[in-house]
Amino acid sequence: MPKATSNREVIHSVINYHEKKSKKEIAQVTIKIDKKIDNALGILSGKLHISKNRLIEDIILHSGIIEEVDENYIEENV
């Protein structure tokens, strides 16, 4: 597992990543977090025009905590 980065470079990396990347549709995930963190994520995700869940996923990915995020979506016709 790569070494985790614990400074503002992670946030700047995510911001730069989203400023240059086209948007795609994703599924949402719900987690419990502190209200202050939720407010900060809401402000940043609003500025980047992405969901808070996507922002959390990208912060974890860019921090080095995980190496990649699997996106295995199966579409079912009901």
C-alpha positions in Angstrom: 0.0 0.0 0.0 1.4 3.5 -0.8 2.4 5.9 1.9 -0.5 8.2 2.9 0.0 11.9 2.4 -1.3 14.0 5.3 -1.1 17.6 4.1 -3.0 20.2 1.9 -1.3 18.8 -1.2 -4.0 16.1 -1.3 -6.8 18.7 -1.4 -5.0 20.8 -4.1 -4.4 17.6 -6.1 -8.1 16.8 -6.0 -9.1 20.4 -7.0 -6.7 20.4 -9.9 -7.8 16.9 -11.0 -11.5 18.0 -11.2 -10.8 21.3 -12.9 -9.2 19.4 -15.8 -11.5 16.3 -15.9 -14.9 15.8 -17.5 -17.8 14.8 -15.2 -19.4 11.4 -15.2 -22.4 10.0 -13.4 -21.7 7.9 -10.3 -23.6 6.1 -7.6 -23.8 7.7 -4.1 -22.6 6.3 -0.8 -23.7 7.4 2.7 -21.2 7.6 5.6 -21.4 9.2 9.0 -19.0 12.1 9.5 -18.6 15.1 11.8 -20.8 18.1 11.0 -17.8 20.4 10.6 -16.3 18.0 8.1 -19.6 17.7 6.3 -19.9 21.5 6.0 -16.3 21.8 4.6 -17.0 19.0 2.1 -20.2 20.7 1.1 -18.4 24.0 0.3 -15.6 22.3 -1.6 -17.8 19.9 -3.5 -20.1 22.8 -4.5 -17.1 24.8 -5.9 -16.0 21.7 -7.8 -19.5 20.8 -9.0 -19.2 17.2 -7.8 -21.0 15.2 -5.1 -19.6 15.0 -1.6 -19.3 11.3 -2.0 -17.2 11.6 -5.2 -15.0 14.2 -3.4 -14.4 11.8 -0.5 -13.6 9.0 -2.9 -11.1 11.2 -4.7 -9.5 12.5 -1.5 -9.0 8.9 -0.4 -7.6 7.9 -3.8 -5.2 10.8 -4.2 -4.0 10.5 -0.6 -2.5 7.1 -1.3 -4.7 5.3 1.3 -5.9 3.1 -1.6 -4.4 2.4 -4.9 -7.6 2.5 -7.1 -11.3 2.6 -6.7 -13.3 -0.2 -8.4 -16.3 1.0 -10.4 -18.3 -2.2 -11.1 -21.8 -1.0 -11.9 -24.3 -3.5 -13.3 -27.3 -2.0 -15.0 -30.5 -4.0 -14.6 -33.5 -3.4 -16.8 -36.5 -3.8 -14.5 
